[in-house]
Amino acid sequence: MRDFETEKINLIQEIGIEIGKAQSAATLEKIKGLVESINTHSDLDGEISSLVIDELDKKIRVGKKIIDFERFFRDKTNLIKSDPIRQIARSLKKRGVEITYFGLAWTEQHANWIYFDTVLDVENLKNKYQLGSHIVIHENLDPKSGTEKGFIDEQTGEGLMGKIK
Protein backbone atom coordinates (compact mmCIF):
# COMPACT_ATOMS: atom_id res chain seq x y z
CA MET A 1 0.00 0.00 0.00
CA ARG A 2 1.30 3.44 -0.89
CA ASP A 3 1.86 5.81 2.02
CA PHE A 4 0.45 9.33 1.57
CA GLU A 5 3.07 11.18 3.67
CA THR A 6 6.06 9.37 2.11
CA GLU A 7 4.75 9.93 -1.42
CA LYS A 8 4.03 13.60 -0.66
CA ILE A 9 7.58 14.19 0.64
CA ASN A 10 9.14 12.43 -2.36
CA LEU A 11 6.98 14.40 -4.78
CA ILE A 12 7.88 17.73 -3.17
CA GLN A 13 11.58 16.84 -3.46
CA GLU A 14 11.22 15.94 -7.14
CA ILE A 15 9.32 19.15 -7.86
CA GLY A 16 12.10 21.09 -6.14
CA ILE A 17 14.69 19.45 -8.39
CA GLU A 18 12.62 20.27 -11.49
CA ILE A 19 12.20 23.89 -10.38
CA GLY A 20 15.95 24.26 -10.57
CA LYS A 21 16.01 22.89 -14.13
CA ALA A 22 12.75 24.05 -15.68
CA GLN A 23 11.85 27.24 -17.45
CA SER A 24 8.36 26.90 -16.00
CA ALA A 25 9.61 27.65 -12.51
CA ALA A 26 6.67 29.89 -11.58
CA THR A 27 4.15 27.18 -12.46
CA LEU A 28 6.17 24.54 -10.64
CA GLU A 29 6.45 26.81 -7.59
CA LYS A 30 2.65 27.13 -7.59
CA ILE A 31 2.25 23.34 -7.88
CA LYS A 32 4.79 22.79 -5.11
CA GLY A 33 2.85 25.22 -2.89
CA LEU A 34 -0.40 23.39 -3.61
CA VAL A 35 1.15 20.00 -2.76
CA GLU A 36 2.68 21.41 0.43
CA SER A 37 -0.72 22.76 1.47
CA ILE A 38 -2.33 19.31 1.28
CA ASN A 39 -2.98 17.88 4.73
CA THR A 40 -5.06 14.83 3.82
CA HIS A 41 -6.32 13.07 0.74
CA SER A 42 -9.62 14.91 1.25
CA ASP A 43 -7.93 18.18 0.23
CA LEU A 44 -7.43 16.92 -3.33
CA ASP A 45 -9.95 18.39 -5.75
CA GLY A 46 -8.30 18.16 -9.17
CA GLU A 47 -6.69 21.61 -9.06
CA ILE A 48 -3.15 20.22 -9.19
CA SER A 49 -3.82 17.98 -12.19
CA SER A 50 -5.59 20.81 -14.03
CA LEU A 51 -2.64 23.11 -13.49
CA VAL A 52 -0.21 20.43 -14.69
CA ILE A 53 -2.24 19.66 -17.81
CA ASP A 54 -2.88 23.32 -18.67
CA GLU A 55 0.46 24.88 -17.81
CA LEU A 56 3.31 22.39 -17.92
CA ASP A 57 5.19 21.19 -20.90
CA LYS A 58 4.14 17.56 -21.47
CA LYS A 59 7.80 16.53 -21.51
CA ILE A 60 8.39 17.44 -17.87
CA ARG A 61 8.88 14.09 -16.14
CA VAL A 62 7.56 15.25 -12.79
CA GLY A 63 4.20 16.16 -14.35
CA LYS A 64 3.23 12.49 -14.70
CA LYS A 65 4.23 11.81 -11.11
CA ILE A 66 2.14 14.74 -9.89
CA ILE A 67 -0.91 13.48 -11.79
CA ASP A 68 -0.38 9.90 -10.55
CA PHE A 69 -0.07 11.12 -6.94
CA GLU A 70 -3.31 13.07 -7.07
CA ARG A 71 -5.27 10.40 -8.95
CA PHE A 72 -4.18 7.62 -6.61
CA PHE A 73 -4.86 9.41 -3.32
CA ARG A 74 -8.04 11.08 -4.61
CA ASP A 75 -9.62 7.65 -5.23
CA LYS A 76 -10.84 6.74 -1.75
CA THR A 77 -10.91 3.01 -2.58
CA ASN A 78 -7.10 3.06 -2.86
CA LEU A 79 -6.91 4.15 0.78
CA ILE A 80 -8.74 1.10 2.16
CA LYS A 81 -6.36 -1.42 3.76
CA SER A 82 -8.88 -4.27 4.06
CA ASP A 83 -8.80 -6.34 0.85
CA PRO A 84 -12.44 -7.51 1.07
CA ILE A 85 -13.76 -4.02 1.93
CA ARG A 86 -11.66 -2.50 -0.89
CA GLN A 87 -12.94 -5.10 -3.41
CA ILE A 88 -16.57 -4.40 -2.55
CA ALA A 89 -15.98 -0.63 -2.58
CA ARG A 90 -14.33 -0.76 -6.01
CA SER A 91 -17.15 -2.89 -7.38
CA LEU A 92 -19.78 -0.43 -6.11
CA LYS A 93 -17.82 2.54 -7.45
CA LYS A 94 -17.39 0.84 -10.83
CA ARG A 95 -21.17 0.37 -10.99
CA GLY A 96 -21.54 4.12 -10.48
CA VAL A 97 -22.72 4.07 -6.87
CA GLU A 98 -21.83 7.39 -5.24
CA ILE A 99 -19.56 7.57 -2.20
CA THR A 100 -21.33 9.80 0.31
CA TYR A 101 -18.63 9.87 3.00
CA PHE A 102 -15.10 8.63 3.60
CA GLY A 103 -13.26 9.09 6.86
CA LEU A 104 -13.58 8.52 10.58
CA ALA A 105 -17.20 7.74 11.30
CA TRP A 106 -17.15 8.96 14.90
CA THR A 107 -14.65 10.25 17.44
CA GLU A 108 -13.75 6.87 18.96
CA GLN A 109 -13.13 5.42 15.50
CA HIS A 110 -9.51 4.89 14.45
CA ALA A 111 -10.03 3.58 10.91
CA ASN A 112 -11.74 4.98 7.86
CA TRP A 113 -15.27 4.01 6.91
CA ILE A 114 -16.68 4.43 3.43
CA TYR A 115 -20.38 5.10 2.91
CA PHE A 116 -22.29 4.48 -0.30
CA ASP A 117 -25.59 5.92 -1.49
CA THR A 118 -27.28 2.54 -1.84
CA VAL A 119 -28.92 -0.24 0.12
CA LEU A 120 -26.41 -3.09 0.38
CA ASP A 121 -27.56 -6.68 0.03
CA VAL A 122 -25.11 -7.80 2.70
CA GLU A 123 -25.98 -11.50 2.53
CA ASN A 124 -25.46 -11.58 -1.24
CA LEU A 125 -22.20 -9.60 -0.96
CA LYS A 126 -20.97 -11.84 1.86
CA ASN A 127 -21.49 -14.91 -0.34
CA LYS A 128 -20.22 -13.31 -3.56
CA TYR A 129 -16.94 -12.15 -2.00
CA GLN A 130 -16.56 -15.14 0.34
CA LEU A 131 -15.87 -12.82 3.24
CA GLY A 132 -13.86 -14.27 6.10
CA SER A 133 -14.91 -14.42 9.73
CA HIS A 134 -13.12 -11.11 10.43
CA ILE A 135 -15.67 -9.30 8.21
CA VAL A 136 -18.86 -8.86 10.24
CA ILE A 137 -22.22 -7.43 9.32
CA HIS A 138 -23.00 -4.15 11.08
CA GLU A 139 -26.39 -2.52 11.37
CA ASN A 140 -27.29 0.70 13.17
CA LEU A 141 -31.00 1.49 13.45
CA ASP A 142 -30.65 4.59 15.66
CA PRO A 143 -31.92 7.57 13.62
CA LYS A 144 -30.08 10.01 15.94
CA SER A 145 -26.65 8.67 15.03
CA GLY A 146 -27.55 7.73 11.45
CA THR A 147 -28.99 4.48 10.21
CA GLU A 148 -26.65 2.25 8.25
CA LYS A 149 -25.98 -1.34 7.27
CA GLY A 150 -22.82 -2.88 5.92
CA PHE A 151 -19.60 -4.53 6.97
CA ILE A 152 -16.78 -3.97 9.44
CA ASP A 153 -13.36 -5.57 9.09
CA GLU A 154 -12.47 -6.48 12.66
CA GLN A 155 -8.75 -6.69 11.73
CA THR A 156 -8.43 -3.17 10.32
CA GLY A 157 -11.46 -1.49 11.93
CA GLU A 158 -12.56 -0.24 8.53
CA GLY A 159 -16.20 -0.22 7.54
CA LEU A 160 -18.24 -0.17 4.35
CA MET A 161 -21.79 1.05 4.85
CA GLY A 162 -24.92 1.62 2.88
CA LYS A 163 -28.42 2.82 3.60
CA ILE A 164 -31.14 0.99 5.47
CA LYS A 165 -34.15 0.25 3.23
C-alpha positions as CSV (number, residue, x, y, z in Angstrom):
1,M,0.0,0.0,0.0
2,R,1.3,3.4,-0.9
3,D,1.9,5.8,2.0
4,F,0.5,9.3,1.6
5,E,3.1,11.2,3.7
6,T,6.1,9.4,2.1
7,E,4.8,9.9,-1.4
8,K,4.0,13.6,-0.7
9,I,7.6,14.2,0.6
10,N,9.1,12.4,-2.4
11,L,7.0,14.4,-4.8
12,I,7.9,17.7,-3.2
13,Q,11.6,16.8,-3.5
14,E,11.2,15.9,-7.1
15,I,9.3,19.2,-7.9
16,G,12.1,21.1,-6.1
17,I,14.7,19.4,-8.4
18,E,12.6,20.3,-11.5
19,I,12.2,23.9,-10.4
20,G,16.0,24.3,-10.6
21,K,16.0,22.9,-14.1
22,A,12.8,24.1,-15.7
23,Q,11.9,27.2,-17.5
24,S,8.4,26.9,-16.0
25,A,9.6,27.7,-12.5
26,A,6.7,29.9,-11.6
27,T,4.1,27.2,-12.5
28,L,6.2,24.5,-10.6
29,E,6.4,26.8,-7.6
30,K,2.7,27.1,-7.6
31,I,2.3,23.3,-7.9
32,K,4.8,22.8,-5.1
33,G,2.9,25.2,-2.9
34,L,-0.4,23.4,-3.6
35,V,1.2,20.0,-2.8
36,E,2.7,21.4,0.4
37,S,-0.7,22.8,1.5
38,I,-2.3,19.3,1.3
39,N,-3.0,17.9,4.7
40,T,-5.1,14.8,3.8
41,H,-6.3,13.1,0.7
42,S,-9.6,14.9,1.2
43,D,-7.9,18.2,0.2
44,L,-7.4,16.9,-3.3
45,D,-9.9,18.4,-5.8
46,G,-8.3,18.2,-9.2
47,E,-6.7,21.6,-9.1
48,I,-3.2,20.2,-9.2
49,S,-3.8,18.0,-12.2
50,S,-5.6,20.8,-14.0
51,L,-2.6,23.1,-13.5
52,V,-0.2,20.4,-14.7
53,I,-2.2,19.7,-17.8
54,D,-2.9,23.3,-18.7
55,E,0.5,24.9,-17.8
56,L,3.3,22.4,-17.9
57,D,5.2,21.2,-20.9
58,K,4.1,17.6,-21.5
59,K,7.8,16.5,-21.5
60,I,8.4,17.4,-17.9
61,R,8.9,14.1,-16.1
62,V,7.6,15.2,-12.8
63,G,4.2,16.2,-14.4
64,K,3.2,12.5,-14.7
65,K,4.2,11.8,-11.1
66,I,2.1,14.7,-9.9
67,I,-0.9,13.5,-11.8
68,D,-0.4,9.9,-10.6
69,F,-0.1,11.1,-6.9
70,E,-3.3,13.1,-7.1
71,R,-5.3,10.4,-9.0
72,F,-4.2,7.6,-6.6
73,F,-4.9,9.4,-3.3
74,R,-8.0,11.1,-4.6
75,D,-9.6,7.7,-5.2
76,K,-10.8,6.7,-1.7
77,T,-10.9,3.0,-2.6
78,N,-7.1,3.1,-2.9
79,L,-6.9,4.1,0.8
80,I,-8.7,1.1,2.2
81,K,-6.4,-1.4,3.8
82,S,-8.9,-4.3,4.1
83,D,-8.8,-6.3,0.9
84,P,-12.4,-7.5,1.1
85,I,-13.8,-4.0,1.9
86,R,-11.7,-2.5,-0.9
87,Q,-12.9,-5.1,-3.4
88,I,-16.6,-4.4,-2.6
89,A,-16.0,-0.6,-2.6
90,R,-14.3,-0.8,-6.0
91,S,-17.2,-2.9,-7.4
92,L,-19.8,-0.4,-6.1
93,K,-17.8,2.5,-7.5
94,K,-17.4,0.8,-10.8
95,R,-21.2,0.4,-11.0
96,G,-21.5,4.1,-10.5
97,V,-22.7,4.1,-6.9
98,E,-21.8,7.4,-5.2
99,I,-19.6,7.6,-2.2
100,T,-21.3,9.8,0.3
101,Y,-18.6,9.9,3.0
102,F,-15.1,8.6,3.6
103,G,-13.3,9.1,6.9
104,L,-13.6,8.5,10.6
105,A,-17.2,7.7,11.3
106,W,-17.2,9.0,14.9
107,T,-14.7,10.2,17.4
108,E,-13.7,6.9,19.0
109,Q,-13.1,5.4,15.5
110,H,-9.5,4.9,14.5
111,A,-10.0,3.6,10.9
112,N,-11.7,5.0,7.9
113,W,-15.3,4.0,6.9
114,I,-16.7,4.4,3.4
115,Y,-20.4,5.1,2.9
116,F,-22.3,4.5,-0.3
117,D,-25.6,5.9,-1.5
118,T,-27.3,2.5,-1.8
119,V,-28.9,-0.2,0.1
120,L,-26.4,-3.1,0.4
121,D,-27.6,-6.7,0.0
122,V,-25.1,-7.8,2.7
123,E,-26.0,-11.5,2.5
124,N,-25.5,-11.6,-1.2
125,L,-22.2,-9.6,-1.0
126,K,-21.0,-11.8,1.9
127,N,-21.5,-14.9,-0.3
128,K,-20.2,-13.3,-3.6
129,Y,-16.9,-12.2,-2.0
130,Q,-16.6,-15.1,0.3
131,L,-15.9,-12.8,3.2
132,G,-13.9,-14.3,6.1
133,S,-14.9,-14.4,9.7
134,H,-13.1,-11.1,10.4
135,I,-15.7,-9.3,8.2
136,V,-18.9,-8.9,10.2
137,I,-22.2,-7.4,9.3
138,H,-23.0,-4.2,11.1
139,E,-26.4,-2.5,11.4
140,N,-27.3,0.7,13.2
141,L,-31.0,1.5,13.4
142,D,-30.6,4.6,15.7
143,P,-31.9,7.6,13.6
144,K,-30.1,10.0,15.9
145,S,-26.7,8.7,15.0
146,G,-27.5,7.7,11.5
147,T,-29.0,4.5,10.2
148,E,-26.6,2.2,8.2
149,K,-26.0,-1.3,7.3
150,G,-22.8,-2.9,5.9
151,F,-19.6,-4.5,7.0
152,I,-16.8,-4.0,9.4
153,D,-13.4,-5.6,9.1
154,E,-12.5,-6.5,12.7
155,Q,-8.8,-6.7,11.7
156,T,-8.4,-3.2,10.3
157,G,-11.5,-1.5,11.9
158,E,-12.6,-0.2,8.5
159,G,-16.2,-0.2,7.5
160,L,-18.2,-0.2,4.4
161,M,-21.8,1.0,4.9
162,G,-24.9,1.6,2.9
163,K,-28.4,2.8,3.6
164,I,-31.1,1.0,5.5
165,K,-34.1,0.2,3.2
